[in-house]
């Protein structure tokens, strides 16, 4: 007959087993030994760098994509009215790549159209460079993080096999745990950091392409404006 005391002891035993099976992330990292801790810290630094670059660039690109819808209409009115200085002032007061390209074109009015087009293209190259600042670092992190994680995997397996060799093939699983933990935790951490950096990089590239497309469209509109008969 099962008594209340037996049920209580069984519940305590189940709770004890549950506690033993519970393993926090910090415990998982620390259990891998010094090699795991060092590699995880390196990956953590790479993750911090990737996140900082992503958010810094996303805010910069978002700011660059903002422009008044009536901007080109106002430029058109100023140019057709012969108010070039007013057009330059409007461009200077508008902080965006489109405005800076337009200002470069306005400042070249009176010169051959090819010279104006070249000036706008050169200014556009500089603006694209500003938009893509440090974005390549994300691509580097996306490729390097999994490799660093796999390096930890190799180190962990070397430690495990070294322990087995030192014990003549009679090593207990407990003595191999450190190497196995190093191998598994660093692999997971490297893949996580690599995936985050890869997604962030592609998102930034997509957002940058949209801004570049807007710059090109406005440049074409400006050149068409200069070709219109007065």
N, C-alpha and C positions, 0 to 999 in steps of 0.2 A: 504494500500500500504506500502510495506516494504522499508524504507529509508536506506541510507548508515549509518546513526547514529544508527539505530536499529541493523544493522549487526555488527557495531563496539562494541556496548554494549554487544551483544550476544557473540562475540569473547572474550571480556574481562571477561565475566562471566564464559565461558568455561575454560579459562586459570586459573581463580581463583579456579574453582572446581578441575582442574588438579593438581594445586599446593597443594591443601588441601589433595588430595589422595596420593601424593608422600610422601614416608616415607623412609628415609635412614636407613642403618643398625645401625648406631650409635644412631639415634633417637629411633629405635625399642628397643635397649638394655636399653637406659636410661629411656624410658617410663615404663619399668617393675619395676622400683623402686630399692631400695637398695639390696633386695634379688637377683634380676635378675643380677645386676651389679657384685655382689660378686661371684655368681656361674659362670657367663660368664668369669670373670677374672681367676677363678680356671681352667676352661676349656681351656682358652687361654694359661695358663702356661703348661698344659698337652699337648696341641698341639705343643708348642715350644719344649718341651722335646722330644716328639715323632719324630718331624722333625729332630731335632739335632741328635738323636740316629740313625735314618734311614740313613741320609746322611753320618754320620761318619762311620757307619758299611758298607755301600755300597762301599765306597772308600777303606776301609780296606779289604773287601772281594775281590774287583776287583784287588787290589795289590797282594793278596795272590794267586789268580788264574793265575797270569802271571808267566810263566816259559819257558825257552828255550826248543824248541822241541828236540834239540840235547843233552839235559842235560844227559838223561839216557844213550845215546850212548857214551858220553864222560866218564861217570862213568864206563860203561862196559869196555871201552878200558883201563882205569886206573887199574881196578881190575884184568882183565885178564893179564895185563902187570906187575902185582905186585906192582904198584905205589899207595899204599894206602894213603900215605901222600898227593899226588897230588889230589886224590879223596876227601880227607877231606878238602883241601884248596878250591877246586871247590865248595863243598857244603857250606863252610863258606862264600864264596864270593857271593853266590846266596841266596837272601833274600826271601824265600818262605817256606811254610810248607813242601812241597815235599822234598826240599833240606835238611831241618832240620831232617826229618825222615830218609832220606838216610844217612846223616852224623851219626846219631845214629846207624844205621845198620853197616856202614863201621867201626866205632870204635869198634864194637863187633866181627868183623871178626876173626876167629880163635877159637871162642867159639861154643858150640853146637847150632844147628840151632834153637832149641826151645827157647834158651836164646835170640838169635838175634830177633826172632819173637816177643817175649814178650817185649823186649826193644822198638821195633818199635811201638807196640800197645800202650804202656804206653806213648810214645812221641806223638802218634797220638791223644790220649785222651786229652793231654794238648793243642795241636794245635786246636782241635775242640772247647775246652773250650774258647780259645782266640777268635776264629771266632764268637762264640755265645755270646760274652761279651755284656751285657746290652740288648740283643734282647728280653729277657723275660719281660723287662720293657714295650716294645711295646704291648705285649699281655695283660699286666696289664692295660695299658691305654685304649686299645681297649675294655676291659670289664668294666672298672671303669667309663669312660666318659659317656656312655649312662645312667648308674645308677645315676651319679651326675646330669645329665640332667633331669631324671625322678624325682629326689629329688626336683629340682626346680619346676617341674610340680606340685608335691604335695603341696609344699609351696605356690605356686601361687593360687591353688584351695582353700587351707585353707584360704588365705587372702580374696579371693573373697566371699566365703561362710560366713566368719566372718563379712564382710561388709554387706552382706545380712541379717545376723542374728541381727546385731546391728541396722539396719534400720527397723526391723520388717517386712522384706520381701518386702519393698517398695524402695529398693535402685535403683538408676538410673544406666544405663549402663556405664555412664562416671565414676562413682565411683568404678565400678568393673573392669575398664580397666587395672589398675596397676596389679592386681592379674592375670588377663587373659594374659597380656603381659609376666609376669614372667613365667607362665606355658608354653606358646608356644615357646618363644625365647630360654629358657633353654633346652627344649626338642630337638629343631632343632640343637642347638649348640652341645649338647651332642652326638647326632647321627652323626653329621658331623665329630667331632673329633674321635669318635669311629670307623667310617668307614675308615677314613684316616689311623689311627693306625693299624687297622686290615689288610688292604691291604699292608701297609708297612711291617708288621710282616711276612705275608705269602710270600712276595717277597724276604725278607731276608732269610727266611728258605729255599726257593727254591734255591737261589744262594749259600747258605752254603752247601746244599746237593750236589751240583755239585762239589764244591771244595773238599768235603770229598770223593766223588767218585773218583776224580782224585788222591787224596792221597792214597786211597786203591789200585787203579790200579798200581800206581808206586811202592807201597810196595810189591805187588805180583810180579811185574817184577823184583824188586831187589832180592827177595828171590829165584825166578826162576834162576836168574843169579848165585847165590851162589850154586845152585844145579847142574849147568851145569858141565860136565866133563872138566877138564883142559887138 
